[in-house]
Every structure is written in structure tokens, then in C-alpha cells.
């Protein structure tokens, strides 16, 4: 207890001393030209997309910068009734896991695909922190194209980080657990003996982006927090921040903060590939889901895979190395050249900067101070380039501009600190409102940062927006970093809870944006290629409705002969071939959601009638002046009824007519 009190007192003293280490003429919080810098005229496009994690919402969102306008919420790991994601029969498989259908998760980090160390605008990746998964989002359609589950993992925070040419998406387990092929029914206090951390290397196909787990590395039982791939001179390496090197299993806020330093783990993934090719990995029986969505069939498939290849860091001594980093590190960031690795100890009052060149020399000289569960530990001084002194309190995350500067978020002192990479001096600081977590700079984790803008994602909003009850809107703040001094120019709310984000030039995405799906390429098994192809087919108690939607009617729009106990599948094809004309579909009493069907697409809503009667159905997405008229009726009769199956549009049958006609 005395030690904890001492640490708290030290933090208070450092907080009081922050003003003393602020540079003179630090930038003001707000300037008079802020509005002009963020103004995007009506009809004009933003310069950048800002892709932001949704945290506990399980979604990803896209904003325009500098306007801060919300452009799109992309369903990823959580069901979304607005778009029918996770509710339509086609998208349900996307949320399949080895635990069954999991309709939510916690998306913390966003990463853009890269070519030669720079963003290429093809895909975005997101992590599921709870049930460990990685998703790939197709930036032509702004849709989740693939989700892969991660075995041997008890949480997926240190993810999804990307190598220089998107060779791999890499994920480190947040919670070490017994491996999947071991007995997990062991006492929790046997953590040190039975729990392991796992790094997953997910390969990404160059042409279509398809993901597969290439290999995993079994590591000591620590918590992996964040990571970055090497670039330039450090290409072929990966760096992970690690905490809980105490290997505590209870009250981590105290028991995982005992040591003065934790670790950064350096991983030589090129060497790991060599061992993989040499047959040094062991095949392990596991179960994990691989889910993919097709823009041709307009449907997802889910496959349960049963094997991974595992390399053991304890046995293969030259693929993983630890080097000390101030306690409880969060961020682990790599400079544009790849030479410098920046650690961020959350409980430290300095920022350590490590040298890749010195790391290589220390490894060659075997400059070790021991091992941690079989993994060599390098001397702190042997790999250290230098320390940024008194930058602020609670350093979390660092990104870079194109002028040799780094920007670090300070959670405790609620500020962003700008410092020079070469001489490690603080050159500016600005307050945030309040308790900043991650930050992002335009192209700030690439070989060629654009600088210009920085966005801080704050954990507390307090008085920044109109009150909305006990929970306030999530907070993002935009800074102009094009000059010597950082300038706050905009507050804008985000979907919650924002963690990490990335800013990418709009030109890399907007010119490739898909406008509609071609009807001639539609290979959905229940596709209706025009109104003449619509029909209603009974297969026992299953009824398939081949339906079309076009401005401004549904075909068929009158259906009779549905019985209680039937499962009705509405396969709706949007016949439009024009940009931005989606149609919706909903029916009274549906216990799942609506559909949102893009032009040229087919989607399916399963409906289980709950009682006898007549039920309206209608288009939910405003599509024309006669949108309100885009409706129809379904008649449900008792089970065993002899009411014939009738379907029509624009035609009424005689009451006694039992012919099955349109």
C-alpha cells in the first residue's frame, strides 16, 4: 500500500511540474480561423477519409476530413438492423464462430492495407477484441468482405497490424490462456505454468485479399497490448508492447504494475517463415471460423477449420526477443524510416525511443541479461536510442509527420505532445478535452506521412457537447499540424467508443468506389432477373418468394396461401442499375430486421408468421416520390388451410379463383 501511495504522490508532483516543462509560446487551444480551415462547401468533397473504430459498438465508421461529417457506419462484428447485416440470410454466416453465432463484439483498431509501406486504398482491417477475430472491409463497397476467427487466443487487442506490403495481418492475444489443444480446466492460479500468449500471422492474398492463418507463434504468458510492423530498414520485423510480465491473474491494476519495466517483443517474421518452410512448426488441432462474403452470389459462407501450424518461441531462440520498456506499455510505434521504435509506458514520465540498428547489433553480440520463459532479453541500454524527458503524463500512442516530428497522446495530462525524432526534444503541446486515448495523423504510420491533420480520440467529453443524459457523445478533436504550432480547429462526435483510427487520402478510395452491382453478374441462387422471373414456390413448409423491387413497386405485391407454421423466405432483387438507389424491405411482425438491398443485389429476409391475418409489407428506404405507394399485402391462413398459393402485381383474382397464376 505504501508503494501505491508513493506512486500516486509521484504522479501528483509530476502533474504540478508539467507547466514548468512546457515550451514557450505553446499553441493556443482555439484560433479565429478554425472554422475556415474545416469548411467544405456544399457539393465539394473532403480531402481525407477518417476510418474510426467503434469500440463496444462492434462497428467501423467513416468520416470526411476536415469537415468531420459522418459518411458511413460499416457493420463489422455486430448486427445492424439499419442495413440488415447479421439479420439477412446472406449475412448471418459472417458472424459465425466456433462458439456459434456471435452478434456483437468490441472493435478497437483500424488498419489500412499497404503497398511499399504506403496506403493503397484497397482494404481496411478491424479487430474483434472479445471473441478473437479479424475482419477485412472492401473499400470499393464499404462492406465487410471477410472475418476470420483466431484460435489459441483469449482476446484480440494487439491487432490487426499490417506489414509493409500487406503480406500479413498480425494479431497478439490480449489475455493469455491455455492453448486450445490443452486442458483448459486448470486452476486459474496456475497461470505461470499453463497460460500462453499467441501471435497469429494471417496471410492476405494479393489479388482478392482472402485471409488465412499462415502460422502462429506460441509465446510466454503475457498480455500483448499494441504492435507495429517494421518498415524500410526494419521490414521483416514486428514489434509488440507487452504488460503483465508479473504474470498475475487477479487485481492486475496492482499486481501487473509491480515491476519498473515490462517489455517490447521484437519478432523476426522473415526468420519465422524460414522455420515454417523447414518444417519446424507443429500441426495443432483447433476449431475456428473462416467467413467470406461474395459480391457475385451476394451471400456469405462460413467454414470451420480444424488445424493451425505453431512455432514455439521457447524452442526457436532467434525469432523472438524481449527488450525492457517502462512499465505497462501501451503504444509501440515505428518511425517512417523504420529505424526508431517508440514505446509508451502508461505509468512512465518519459518516452523511450529504441534503435533498430542498435537492436540488430545487440542481437549479434548476444547482449542478453537473461531469458523470460525461454525468450532472450536484451539490455535496455543496448537498444535505447534515447528518452524524451518530461513529455507529459500517461503517454499512450505516437504517430509521425513528414517533417521529422512525432506526436504522442498523454492520457493523464490530457494533451498531445509534439517532439523531434532526432534530438528528442519537445517542441509543442496542446490540450485535449479530455483524457485522450489514441491519436492519428494523416498517413501517420506509413513510410510517407502526409502530416497536415491530427485527430485525438478522447475518453471523456464532459462539457464539449449538448448533454444527452448520463452518457455523453464520444469525442474526437481535429488539429491542424501543418505549421510549427498545433491548432485545435474542430470538435466532432463519433459513434462509440472510438479507439484507434486512420486517415487516408480520399483520392485513393473515391475513384474506385463501386456504384452498383451488375444484374448480369448476379449469381444468387434466388435471383429474379426481371419481373417476369418472379414467382412463389412452396417446398413443404418452406415458401420461397422470388421478388423484385424497382421504383416504385414490389413484384409480387399480393401473396395469399401462406399458412401458420410456414417459413417464408423473401428473396428480394433490386432491379435498379443506377447509383444510390437502394430499396428496403420489411413486413409487419418481423422479429429480425429489415433488408437494405443495393442496386443489382439480392438479399433474403426470413419471416415466421406469428398469427393468422393480413400483413403489410413495404419498402423502407426512400426511393422516389411514390415511395409511400411501394407496398403490398401477405395473407396468412391457418395451418392445414386449402387456400391456394396466389401471387400477383397489378391484378386482382375473382374471389373464387384458385388458379395459381400471376
QUIWO-V701372 format. One line per field, one symbol per residue. ss: DSSP state (@ for helix, = for strand, . for the rest). burial: I if it has 9 or more other C-alpha atoms within 8 Angstrom, else O. Layout:
BEGIN
ss = ???
burial = ???
END
This chain:
BEGIN
ss = .@@@@@@@@@@@@@@@@@@@@........=...@@@@@.........======.=....======....=====.....=....=......@@@@==..==.....=..======..===========....======....=======........=====.....=====....=..........@@@@@@@.=========......=========...=======..@@@..=======........@@@@.....========@@@@@@@@@....=============....==============.......=======..======.....======....======@@@@@@@@@...=====..====.@@@@======.....======....======....======.....======....=======........========...............=======......========......=====@@@.@@@......@@@.........@@@.=====..=========..===..======...========........=====.......===....======.....======........@@@.=======........===..............
burial = OOOOOOOOOOIOOIIOOIOOOIIOOIIOOOIOOIIOOIOIOOOOOIIIIIIIIIIIIIIIIIIIIIIIOIOOIIIIIIIIIIOIIIIIIIIIIIIIIOOOIIIIIIIIIIIIIIIOIIIIIIIIIIIIIIIIIIIIIIIIOOIIIIIIIIIIIIIIIIIIIIIIIIIIIIIIIIIIIIIIOOOOOOOOOIIOOIIIIIIIIIIIIOOOIOIOIIIIIIIIIIIIIIIIIIIIIIIIIIIIIIIIIIIIOOOIOOIIIOOOIIIIIIIIIOIIOOIIOOOOIOOIIIIIIIIIIIOIIIIIIIOIIOIIIIIIIIOOIOIIIIIIIIIIIIIIIIIIIIIIIIIIIIIIIIIIIIIIOIIOOIIOOOIIOOIOOIIIIIIIOIIIIOIIIIIIIIIIIIIIIIOIIIIIIIIOIIIIIIIIIOOIIIIIIIOIIIIIIIIIIIIIIIIIIIIIIIIIIIIIIOOOOOOOOOOIIIIIIIIIIIOOIIIIIIIIOIIIIIIIIIIIIIOIIOOOIOOIIOIOOIOIOOIIIOIOOIIIOOOOOIIIIIIIIIIIIIIIIIIIIIIIOIIIIIIIIIIIIOOOIIIIIIIOOIOOIIIIIIIIIIIIIIIIIOOIOOIIIIIIIOIOOIIOOIIIIIIIIOOOOOOIIIIIIOOOOOOOOOOOOO
END
